[in-house]
Amino acid sequence: SDLFLGCELTASTKSYTFQVDKEDDSDHILALSVVCLTDGAKDECNVVEVVGRNHENQEIAVPVANLKLSCQPLLSLDNFKLQPPVTFRLAAGSGPVHLSGWHKIMHREDASFEEDDDLSEEEEELAPIMPAKK
C-alpha cells in the first residue's frame, strides 16, 4: 500500500525524521518525488540533506537538493528511494522547503497468503501490527 508523505522544513523546524515501527514485519520504502520552495522563501540557497545510516551504522548526510527561488525553486526527484529511518535536514537556508513523496509498504507475508486457505488465524496475528493511532 502507498501512503502519501509530506513535510516542511523551515528555519524553526530544520529537520524531519521518518521512522517505522521496528516490530513491523513489512518492508518500507520512502520514495521522494518533489522538493520545492514554498511561500515566504527568500532568494537564498536552501540545501536539503538526507541523513541516513550506512551498513556500518555510521550517520551519512547526502545533499539531495539545492534550491534557490531565482534559479531552481523546485526539483523533481523522480521517486528517489530511501530506506527508513531517514531524516531530512535543511542544511543551509531558512526555507520553507516542502518535501513530498510516498511511503510504500510491502508486506513480506503476502506471498504465503495464496497457499493458506484459513485466513482467519492469519488476520488475527496481523492485527497488532497496525500502526497505533497517534
N, C-alpha and C positions, 0 to 999 in steps of 0.2 A: 504494500500500500504506500501511497505517496502523500506526504503531508507538506503543505506549503510552509516555508520558513521565511521570516522577515525580521530584520533587526536594524537598529540605527546606532551609529557611533557618533558621539559628539564630544565637545570639549569637556563636558562634565561626566559623560559615560564613555570612556575611551576604549573599553573592551567588552566583549560579549562572549561568553563561553557556552558552547553547545555540548552537552554530555548526555549519555544514555545510561539507563539502569544496567549495571554490570551483570545482574542476575538474569537479565532478559536473554532468552535463547534464540535471538534473531541476529541477522547481520544488518548493520546500519550503515548507510552511506549518505553523506551530505553532498548534494550536488549544487554548487554555487552558480547561479545563472547571470545575475546582473549586480554591479556595484555602481551606484550613481550618487552624485551630489544632489542634495535637495534644498528647498527654500531656505535662504539665510546663509548659504555658504559664501565665504569670501573668496576673492580670486587669489588663492594661495595653493601651494602643493599639499594635497591630502594623500598621505601614504597609508594604505591599508595592508597590514600584515596578517598572515595566517600563522598561528603559533600551534605547533603540534609536538609530537614526540617521535624520535626515530626508533629504530629497532633496538638501540641500546638504552632506550628510555631517557635520552637527553632531549631537553627542550630545543626545538629548532624554530626559527621565525623566518618565514619566506614572504617577501613583499609580493602581493598579487595585483595591486593597482596603485597608480599614481595619478590622481585626478586633479584637474585644475579647470575652473569654470571656463576660462577663455580658450583653452585648447582641447581638453578632454574631460567633459563633465560626466561622461558615462562610459562604462566598459562592460562589454558582454563577455562573460567567461565561458560561455558555451557548456554549461553544466560541469564545471571543474569539480572532480570528485575528491572528497575528503573522507577520512575515517574518523568518526568521533572517538574520544573527546577532542574538540578543537576550539581554539579561541581566536576571535577576530579582534584585531587591535588597531587603533588609529595611532600609527607611529609618528606621524607628522601632520600638522594642520589641525583645524578645530572643527571640521565637518560643517553641518551634519552630512554623514555619508550613509546611504541606505543600502543594505545588502539583501538580496532576495535569492531564494533557491528552493530546493526540495529536500525533504528528509525521506529517504527511501528505506523501507523496512522489508527485508527478505526473511521470511520465516524458514528456519532451517528444517523444521519438521514437515513442511508442506509435501515433500516428496513421498513420505511414508503414508500420507492420508489415503492415497488411492488403494493401497492393498488392505487397508484397515476397514472392515465392514462396520465395526462397532465404534461409531464416533462419539457416543455419549461419554464414555470414560475420558477420551482424549480431550473433549471440551472442558470437562471439569478440571482436568490438570492445567489447562491453559488459563483458566480464569485468573489466578493470582498474577499472571504476567502483565495484565492490562495496566497501563500507567495510572498511578494514583491521581485522582483529581486534585489539582493544586487549589 
